[in-house]
Amino acid sequence: MQKLLKLHLMSKPSSNPYLKLSSAAIQMALIIGGFTFLGNYLDNKWHYGQIMTIIFAFIGIGIGLYIVIKEVKQLNDEN
């Protein structure tokens, strides 16, 4: 019985678009926050002012937007 349940759960991919988009939003927030934290760390370590925080925040925004656009495009292709 456990094998059948396991096979059923593994073979059925999540098709809920809201779940996929909410996970993409969480990924975007974590990426932006992580890159901003990294930029802040480098600013404090090398005494650059706030320039590294700004640069890394924009890099994180770009990567986050890329991920969200890729997810939305994939959802449109599925439907």
N, C-alpha and C positions, 0 to 999 in steps of 0.2 A: 504494500500500500504506500509506503514512504517513497519507493522508487517512482511510482506513478505520479505522485504529488510533486516530487522533485522534477521529473521530466516535464510536467505540465507548467510549472512555474518557470523553468528555464527556457522553454520553447515559446512562451508568450511574451513578446516584448511589450513594454509600456507604450500604449498608443495615445495616452492622454496628453494633448498639446499643452494644457495649462501646467502640468507637472514638468514637462520638458522646458518650458519657458521660465518657470519659477527657478528651476535648477540653474538655468543659464544666467538669470539675474543674480543668484547667489554667487555663482562663479565670477561674474563681472565685479561684484562688490568686493569679493576676496582678492581678486587680482589688483584692482585699483588700490585697495587698502594696503596690500602687500608691497606694491611698488612705491606707494607714498611713504610707507614705513622705511623701506630701503633707502629712499632718497633722503629722508630725515636723518637716518643713521649716518649716511655718508656726509651730510652737511655738518653734523655734530662732530664727526671724526676728523674731517679735513678743514673745518671752519670756512666753508664756502658761503655762508649766509643761508639763503633759502633757494638757491638756484637748482641744486640737485633734487630737492623735494618737488619743485615745479616740473622739472624735466621728467623725472620718473613718474610723477602723477599723470602727465600727458601720455607717456609710454603705456602706462597701465590702462588709461582710458581707451587708447587706440586698440590695444590687445583685447580689452573687454568688449568693445564694440564689434570687433572682428568676430569674436566668439558668438555674440548674440545674433549678428547678421547671418552667420553660417548656420546657426540653429533654425532661424526663421526660414531661411532658404530651403533647408532640408525638410521642414514641416510643410512648406508649400509644394515641394516635389512629391511628398507622400500623399498629399490630398489632391 
